[in-house]
Amino acid sequence: MEKLYASGKARAIGVSNFACKKMDDLLAVARVPPAVNQVECHPIWQQDKLRKLCQSRGVHLSVSLICHL
């Protein structure tokens, strides 16, 4: 993905469902940090730690809300 980004074929890199540990591991080695992490979030599972990590590292957190009826 970083090669595609460097060549101009991709405007950004994104990840999905990366928890804090996986995000920390990626940010430790990535030359190009992800622009976004798409995760599930709802009132019962707010993922505060992940939200704070992404905010501090400049990674946008895109949330998909799932309602279980």
C-alpha distance (Angstrom), angle and dihedral (degrees) to the residues before:
residue distance angle dihedral
M1 . . .
E2 3.78 . .
K3 3.81 90.1 .
L4 3.80 90.5 52.8
Y5 3.79 89.9 48.4
A6 3.80 92.1 49.0
S7 3.81 91.7 49.1
G8 3.80 91.4 51.8
K9 3.80 94.5 -115.1
A10 3.81 91.1 115.6
R11 3.79 124.6 42.7
A12 3.80 95.1 -159.8
I13 3.78 143.0 -0.6
G14 3.79 121.0 -124.9
V15 3.77 136.0 -178.0
S16 3.76 133.7 -159.8
N17 3.80 132.2 -142.9
F18 3.81 94.7 -0.4
A19 3.81 110.1 160.0
C20 3.82 122.2 -154.1
K21 3.81 95.3 -86.3
K22 3.79 94.4 48.8
M23 3.83 91.6 44.3
D24 3.82 91.8 50.1
D25 3.81 90.7 49.2
L26 3.80 91.6 49.9
L27 3.80 95.0 46.5
A28 3.80 90.1 50.4
V29 3.81 92.3 62.2
A30 3.81 106.4 22.1
R31 3.77 118.6 109.4
V32 3.80 88.4 -166.1
P33 3.81 112.4 37.9
P34 3.78 117.4 -142.0
A35 3.78 115.0 -95.5
V36 3.80 93.3 -147.7
N37 3.80 142.7 17.4
Q38 3.80 114.4 -159.0
V39 3.80 113.1 -153.5
E40 3.79 141.8 159.8
C41 3.77 114.7 -101.2
H42 3.80 133.9 170.0
P43 3.82 138.3 153.2
I44 3.80 92.8 -80.8
W45 3.82 94.9 45.0
Q46 3.79 106.8 35.3
Q47 3.81 98.1 159.3
D48 3.81 94.7 -144.6
K49 3.82 94.7 168.7
L50 3.81 92.0 52.3
R51 3.80 91.7 45.3
K52 3.80 91.2 52.8
L53 3.81 92.4 46.3
C54 3.79 92.9 50.8
Q55 3.79 92.1 45.5
S56 3.80 92.1 51.2
R57 3.82 92.0 49.2
G58 3.82 96.9 44.5
V59 3.81 95.3 -111.0
H60 3.80 114.8 141.4
L61 3.80 112.7 -129.2
S62 3.79 111.3 -142.0
V63 3.77 110.6 -163.8
S64 3.75 127.4 -154.8
L65 3.77 111.2 -160.5
I66 3.76 116.7 -143.9
C67 3.79 119.4 -166.9
H68 3.77 117.5 -161.1
L69 3.78 111.1 -159.2
